[in-house]
């Protein structure tokens, strides 16, 4: 394939060289004459393992060259990769002047392009940038229609400095956000020989993936450091602790607990987090990340309350009262807190949870209901049907299997607020909505 790579910085230089090594004819484009000259002389413009050898070999083979002439490169190409920088502005937003400029130049060049090339963004950009900035500029500058006269995709990169060449050929995943299927097919063909999970999705999801990844990586570093700081103060080997932590791939290093939904609760997480924070405070160790978890959890409960309030219905039904399906444990259940707040605001509630029926619970949970929340126990009903007959707004609070068909049983003027995404469906405003999905 004939490919142009716009921007010969870190991502662009690696992408250009590695694509050339896959047999493509690649033209690198950059306004910096030094970078252009280095590439054309077979030398690397960046410091990165193995990249110098690859560039030298591909330039010698005639598969890789560089120029400052965007128009000539674009007219020559079937696929145009944008790899320009999106640095931070002083207010924290990303700077898009390089993206805007290159899109204008590409658009002008597309006027004289006789094919239907794909414009593919590798630069990291916030969700909405493709729809609000990139596509409008390309269409205005070219006089052509995206998805018809030329393709548009976003293909985020997952390259780490120092191992970028290895990462290019061994990525954790290949993500392609496509405006139209044909351009997505073209990008897929780039990675035909690379073994990695392939995900084709909408543009906005692909834009967000890179931010979710990097926020998670930053959080992991901060989390490990805060655990390490407590360990050091306690004279515990933090590396040994985290080695054991990382050995758990069922809960710790896994997809568990990583689906957006309602707040956490139960007998362990809130209690143990408070205890760790108390101990750290007594040791004069600051843990800003861990200290932010409980306030964040509290905000999620408030979001749940507000979601109900926003519906404007006074009659509300709660399906699932315990903190997790399959248990009668009400200790620090966020659903209890949500229910208390709604009662305080004057809502008429009915509550159903098979496992929290007074006829079934025993011991501490029965005592808790009778002694701490007796005003809630009198709102409990014996079936899902009774909740549906009462309520205009139905809240699904846990993932009990018996709630899975509730979205299909709505009457007119009823709305579901689903905290757990009990079905695979996406939220539909006014009918079936999630709290954070």
C-alpha positions as MATLAB code, in Angstrom:
seq = 'XXXXXXXXXXXXXXXXXXXXXXXXXXXXXXXXXXXXXXXXXXXXXXXXXXXXXXXXXXXXXXXXXXXXXXXXXXXXXXXXXXXXXXXXXXXXXXXXXXXXXXXXXXXXXXXXXXXXXXXXXXXXXXXXXXXXXXXXXXXXXXXXXXXXXXXXXXXXXXXXXXXXXXXXXXXXXXXXXXXXXXXXXXXXXXXXXXXXXXXXXXXXXXXXXXXXXXXXXXXXXXXXXXXXXXXXXXXXXXXXXXXXXXXXXXXXXXXXXXXXXXXXXXXXXXXXXXXXXXXXXXXXXXXXXXXXXXXXXXXXXXXXXXXXXXXXXXXXXXXXXXXXXXXXXXXXXXXXXXXXXXXXXXXXXXXXXXXXXXXXXXXXXXXXXXXXXXXXXXXXXXXXXXXXXXXXXXXXXXXXXXXXXXXXXXXXXXXXXXXXXXXXXXXXXXXXXXXXX';
ca = [
       0.000    0.000    0.000;
       1.078    3.612   -0.574;
       1.039    5.379    2.769;
       1.925    8.862    3.963;
       2.722    9.484    7.624;
       2.255   13.097    8.686;
       4.414   14.021   11.646;
       7.803   12.383   12.184;
       7.960   12.619   15.935;
       8.013    9.597   18.184;
       4.817    7.892   16.985;
       5.180    8.948   13.367;
       8.782    7.832   12.937;
       8.106    4.432   14.494;
       4.897    3.936   12.494;
       6.529    4.944    9.216;
       9.565    2.715    9.662;
       7.626   -0.326   10.859;
       5.019   -0.043    8.103;
       7.788    0.194    5.522;
       9.337   -2.958    6.990;
       5.988   -4.670    6.354;
       6.424   -3.978    2.636;
       4.425   -0.776    2.234;
       5.688    2.262    0.323;
       5.831    4.972    2.972;
       6.422    8.712    2.701;
       7.071   10.505    5.981;
       6.043   14.167    6.089;
       7.318   16.812    8.484;
       7.917   20.586    8.275;
      11.259   20.174   10.069;
      13.944   19.916    7.358;
      16.337   18.230    9.801;
      13.962   15.310   10.355;
      13.344   14.989    6.621;
      17.070   14.994    5.885;
      17.814   12.431    8.596;
      15.197   10.007    7.277;
      16.325   10.402    3.674;
      19.910    9.708    4.706;
      18.810    6.526    6.459;
      19.145    7.897    9.983;
      16.632    8.078   12.803;
      15.205   11.395   14.086;
      14.408    9.825   17.494;
      16.183    7.734   20.112;
      14.511    4.329   20.270;
      15.714    0.728   20.311;
      16.068   -0.846   16.835;
      14.483    2.067   14.957;
      17.782    3.262   13.432;
      18.471   -0.128   11.878;
      14.961   -0.377   10.465;
      15.040    3.121    8.955;
      18.434    2.532    7.352;
      17.300   -0.748    5.830;
      13.959    0.575    4.532;
      15.458    3.741    3.023;
      18.084    1.622    1.261;
      15.331   -0.674   -0.042;
      13.436    2.339   -1.406;
      10.327    1.747    0.714;
      10.793    4.729    3.041;
      11.400    8.369    2.221;
      10.567   11.768    3.684;
       9.425   15.159    2.439;
       8.060   18.479    3.643;
       5.515   18.553    0.803;
       2.182   17.382    2.251;
       0.250   17.865   -0.984;
       2.550   15.630   -3.006;
       2.570   12.931   -0.328;
      -1.234   12.931    0.050;
      -1.868   12.771   -3.692;
       0.458    9.756   -3.808;
      -1.259    7.875   -0.959;
      -4.064    5.408   -0.446;
      -3.841    5.830    3.297;
      -2.850    8.966    5.232;
      -1.730    8.567    8.842;
      -1.837   11.678   11.042;
       0.720   11.415   13.853;
       1.165   15.066   14.841;
       1.454   16.131   18.473;
      -1.435   17.081   20.747;
       0.447   18.661   23.676;
      -1.125   20.120   26.821;
      -2.279   23.714   26.980;
      -1.809   25.696   30.189;
      -5.411   24.957   31.240;
      -4.921   21.191   30.798;
      -6.809   20.935   27.513;
      -5.051   19.472   24.477;
      -3.559   21.780   21.856;
      -5.108   21.031   18.468;
      -3.370   23.634   16.302;
      -1.144   21.011   14.679;
      -4.118   18.745   13.988;
      -6.134   21.630   12.526;
      -3.276   22.757   10.311;
      -2.492   19.322    8.925;
      -6.184   18.562    8.305;
      -6.516   21.782    6.308;
      -3.475   20.837    4.237;
      -4.738   17.299    3.689;
      -8.141   18.639    2.676;
      -6.653   20.929    0.059;
      -4.599   18.052   -1.341;
      -7.676   15.800   -1.448;
      -9.267   18.136   -4.004;
      -6.840   16.755   -6.574;
      -6.879   13.166   -5.334;
      -8.677   10.942   -7.836;
      -9.239    8.045   -5.439;
     -10.982    7.623   -2.093;
      -8.091    7.460    0.396;
      -8.534    6.871    4.125;
      -7.422    9.559    6.569;
      -6.401    7.800    9.783;
      -5.633    9.598   13.039;
      -3.061    8.097   15.392;
      -2.700   11.242   17.497;
      -4.334   11.077   20.941;
      -7.460   13.245   20.983;
     -10.409   13.648   23.331;
     -13.783   12.134   22.367;
     -15.655   14.462   20.038;
     -12.535   15.833   18.357;
     -12.983   13.711   15.246;
     -16.628   14.754   14.772;
     -16.233   18.383   15.819;
     -12.791   19.271   14.453;
     -11.141   16.748   12.147;
     -14.027   15.767    9.873;
     -15.456   19.302    9.425;
     -12.016   20.705    8.524;
     -11.308   17.883    6.081;
     -14.710   18.335    4.405;
     -14.528   22.121    4.252;
     -10.973   22.157    2.921;
     -11.552   19.435    0.344;
     -15.111   20.132   -0.750;
     -15.693   16.380   -0.389;
     -17.738   14.233    1.978;
     -16.202   12.065    4.673;
     -17.339    8.479    4.462;
     -18.252    8.914    0.796;
     -15.396   10.568   -1.095;
     -12.724    9.686    1.451;
     -12.576    7.477    4.517;
     -11.928    8.515    8.111;
     -10.715    6.339   10.991;
      -8.976    6.733   14.301;
      -6.361    4.138   15.186;
      -4.895    4.893   18.645;
      -1.347    3.754   19.284;
      -0.128    1.832   22.318;
       3.614    2.403   22.049;
       5.888    2.696   25.068;
       9.094    4.661   24.783;
      12.036    2.292   24.821;
      10.026   -0.667   23.499;
       8.063    1.051   20.713;
       9.224   -1.204   17.871;
       8.393   -4.317   19.868;
       5.035   -2.798   20.840;
       4.206   -1.961   17.221;
       4.527   -5.594   16.214;
       3.177   -6.983   19.517;
       0.427   -4.591   20.607;
      -1.948   -5.422   23.478;
      -4.806   -4.748   21.061;
      -5.548   -3.092   17.732;
      -8.381   -0.572   17.954;
      -9.990    0.947   14.882;
     -12.720    3.539   15.191;
     -14.307    3.810   11.765;
     -16.636    6.285   10.114;
     -17.350    3.835    7.294;
     -16.648    0.143    6.871;
     -14.494    0.419    3.751;
     -11.913    2.657    5.407;
     -11.931    0.357    8.429;
     -11.144   -2.558    6.126;
      -8.171   -0.640    4.748;
      -6.751   -0.051    8.234;
      -7.343   -3.692    9.179;
      -5.187   -4.727    6.227;
      -2.251   -2.806    7.730;
      -2.150   -5.233   10.628;
      -2.897   -8.464    8.778;
       0.317  -10.112    9.994;
       0.184   -8.771   13.548;
      -1.317  -11.075   16.148;
      -3.416   -9.065   18.591;
      -7.088   -8.728   19.506;
      -8.757   -6.630   16.804;
     -11.535   -4.289   17.889;
     -13.549   -2.303   15.362;
     -15.813    0.236   16.966;
     -17.298    3.716   16.638;
     -15.056    6.761   16.509;
     -15.890    8.177   19.947;
     -15.212    4.875   21.737;
     -11.834    4.568   20.009;
     -10.971    8.143   20.994;
     -11.773    7.404   24.647;
      -9.908    4.079   24.870;
      -6.455    5.678   24.957;
      -7.494    8.009   27.779;
      -8.976    5.131   29.781;
      -5.725    3.192   29.280;
      -3.420    6.008   30.306;
      -5.545    7.074   33.279;
      -5.480    3.456   34.484;
      -1.726    3.211   34.035;
      -1.223    6.454   35.962;
      -3.577    5.237   38.687;
      -1.671    1.951   38.978;
       1.628    3.781   39.473;
       0.097    6.084   42.076;
      -1.665    3.205   43.844;
       1.499    1.110   44.043;
       3.464    4.084   45.355;
       0.903    4.857   48.060;
       0.812    1.224   49.203;
       4.621    1.350   49.159;
       4.664    4.488   51.298;
       2.496    2.826   53.959;
       4.604   -0.342   53.798;
       7.820    1.596   54.287;
       6.400    3.370   57.334;
       5.392   -0.031   58.741;
       8.750   -1.611   57.799;
       7.002   -4.063   55.472;
       8.577   -5.097   52.150;
       6.344   -3.290   49.643;
       7.703   -5.202   46.653;
       6.873   -8.499   48.322;
       3.356   -7.242   49.099;
       2.791   -6.172   45.503;
       4.284   -9.394   44.124;
       1.615  -11.272   46.061;
      -1.024   -8.729   45.009;
      -0.116   -9.209   41.326;
      -0.212  -13.003   41.633;
      -4.005  -12.704   41.925;
      -5.229  -12.623   38.322;
      -8.805  -13.556   39.232;
      -9.700  -10.378   41.107;
      -6.754   -7.956   41.265;
      -5.334   -8.003   37.740;
      -8.524   -8.835   35.887;
     -11.736   -7.319   34.575;
     -13.471   -7.721   37.939;
     -14.690   -4.433   39.452;
     -13.986   -2.572   36.206;
     -17.508   -2.188   34.836;
     -19.062    1.260   35.394;
     -22.064    1.083   37.698;
     -23.200    2.037   41.182;
     -21.204    2.610   44.353;
     -19.433   -0.160   46.264;
     -20.502   -1.273   49.723;
     -20.546   -4.332   51.930;
     -18.681   -5.449   54.992;
     -15.135   -5.235   53.622;
     -14.291   -2.490   51.149;
     -15.474    0.613   53.062;
     -14.315   -0.700   56.448;
     -10.861   -1.803   55.330;
     -10.216    1.323   53.314;
     -11.090    3.494   56.326;
      -8.797    1.401   58.521;
      -5.877    1.739   56.113;
      -6.395    5.503   55.851;
      -6.546    5.796   59.646;
      -3.329    3.835   60.034;
      -1.589    5.958   57.395;
      -2.711    9.123   59.175;
      -1.307    7.830   62.452;
       1.987    7.254   60.643;
       1.864   10.737   59.128;
       1.737    9.236   55.614;
      -0.342   11.090   53.026;
      -2.423    8.907   50.669;
      -4.277   11.325   48.361;
      -5.354    8.684   45.830;
      -6.692    6.227   48.400;
      -8.246    9.071   50.409;
     -10.233   10.127   47.342;
     -11.937    6.739   46.911;
     -14.632    7.072   49.591;
     -15.616   10.625   48.564;
     -15.809    9.423   44.947;
     -18.027    6.545   46.074;
     -20.247    8.976   47.947;
     -20.628   11.072   44.803;
     -21.796    7.977   42.915;
     -24.582    7.496   45.470;
     -25.539   11.133   45.006;
     -25.617   10.614   41.239;
     -28.019    7.742   41.798;
     -30.307    9.883   43.932;
     -30.207   12.693   41.391;
     -31.008   10.291   38.545;
     -34.242    9.375   40.347;
     -35.040   12.992   41.206;
     -34.549   14.055   37.590;
     -37.345   11.703   36.474;
     -39.897   13.726   38.423;
     -41.943   10.669   39.485;
     -42.981   10.421   43.137;
     -43.615    6.660   43.019;
     -40.335    4.741   42.948;
     -39.600    1.016   43.041;
     -36.312   -0.514   44.185;
     -35.309   -3.933   42.818;
     -32.291   -5.273   44.675;
     -31.533   -3.898   48.117;
     -28.422   -5.745   49.297;
     -25.033   -4.476   48.179;
     -24.606   -7.447   45.821;
     -26.881   -9.996   44.178;
     -27.058  -13.383   45.889;
     -26.561  -12.053   49.427;
     -28.724  -10.623   52.201;
     -25.878   -8.440   53.488;
     -27.065   -4.872   54.028;
     -23.925   -3.620   55.776;
     -23.004   -0.321   54.150;
     -25.171   -1.126   51.149;
     -25.293    1.942   48.908;
     -28.873    0.975   48.051;
     -29.852    1.437   51.709;
     -28.286    4.900   51.650;
     -30.054    5.776   48.392;
     -33.374    4.556   49.811;
     -32.945    6.587   53.007;
     -32.315    9.737   51.001;
     -35.333    9.179   48.784;
     -37.544    8.615   51.828;
     -36.195   11.851   53.273;
     -37.210   13.646   50.082;
     -40.767   12.363   50.362;
     -40.822    9.684   47.664;
     -43.288    6.810   47.833;
     -41.207    3.624   47.730;
     -41.688   -0.080   47.291;
     -38.705   -2.394   47.694;
     -38.146   -5.957   46.570;
     -35.173   -8.228   47.147;
     -35.740  -11.983   47.389;
     -32.727  -12.400   49.698;
     -33.655   -9.550   52.025;
     -37.210  -10.655   52.697;
     -37.836  -10.544   56.443;
     -39.128  -14.090   56.212;
     -35.729  -15.250   54.939;
     -33.054  -13.198   56.708;
     -31.670  -14.298   60.033;
     -29.252  -13.090   62.658;
     -27.365   -9.820   62.247;
     -29.092   -8.791   59.031;
     -32.559   -9.286   60.556;
     -31.492   -7.286   63.599;
     -30.112   -4.574   61.346;
     -33.402   -4.252   59.467;
     -35.562   -4.241   62.589;
     -33.354   -2.009   64.717;
     -31.697    0.353   62.264;
     -34.022    0.649   59.275;
     -37.497   -0.350   60.505;
     -38.976    2.480   58.443;
     -37.584    0.722   55.363;
     -38.682   -2.783   56.295;
     -42.327   -1.768   56.084;
     -41.793   -0.758   52.424;
     -40.707   -4.246   51.356;
     -42.995   -6.206   49.057;
     -43.013   -9.861   48.072;
     -42.578   -9.734   44.288;
     -41.238   -7.868   41.298;
     -44.830   -7.578   40.055;
     -45.843   -5.512   43.077;
     -42.984   -3.099   42.463;
     -43.921   -2.723   38.806;
     -47.582   -2.180   39.695;
     -46.653    0.646   42.062;
     -43.791    2.581   40.531;
     -43.315    4.992   37.656;
     -39.535    4.946   38.141;
     -37.911    1.554   38.741;
     -34.354    1.345   40.063;
     -32.430   -1.900   39.483;
     -29.911   -1.995   42.309;
     -28.146   -5.329   41.864;
     -27.663   -7.963   39.195;
     -30.079  -10.631   40.420;
     -31.029  -12.853   37.489;
     -34.767  -12.396   38.109;
     -34.469   -8.715   37.152;
     -33.088   -9.412   33.658;
     -36.486   -9.355   31.940;
     -37.810   -6.289   33.778;
     -36.891   -3.877   30.933;
     -39.288   -5.837   28.699;
     -42.152   -5.537   31.194;
     -42.534   -1.778   31.385;
     -45.940   -0.166   31.134;
     -46.561    3.227   29.568;
     -44.951    6.125   31.434;
     -42.538    3.851   33.322;
     -38.780    4.358   33.303;
     -35.959    2.105   34.475;
     -32.747    3.428   35.995;
     -30.350    0.492   35.876;
     -27.314    0.734   38.153;
     -25.759   -2.548   37.005;
     -26.613   -2.866   33.283;
     -28.725   -5.955   33.810;
     -29.085   -6.370   30.039;
     -26.611   -5.847   27.238;
     -28.663   -2.949   25.908;
     -27.471    0.627   25.829;
     -29.425    3.256   27.712;
     -32.405    4.851   25.993;
     -33.340    8.263   27.355;
     -36.706    8.348   29.073;
     -37.201    4.584   28.979;
     -34.128    2.635   30.090;
     -31.152    4.499   31.495;
     -27.893    3.716   33.246;
     -26.226    5.730   35.972;
     -22.847    6.029   34.223;
     -23.308    4.231   30.920;
];
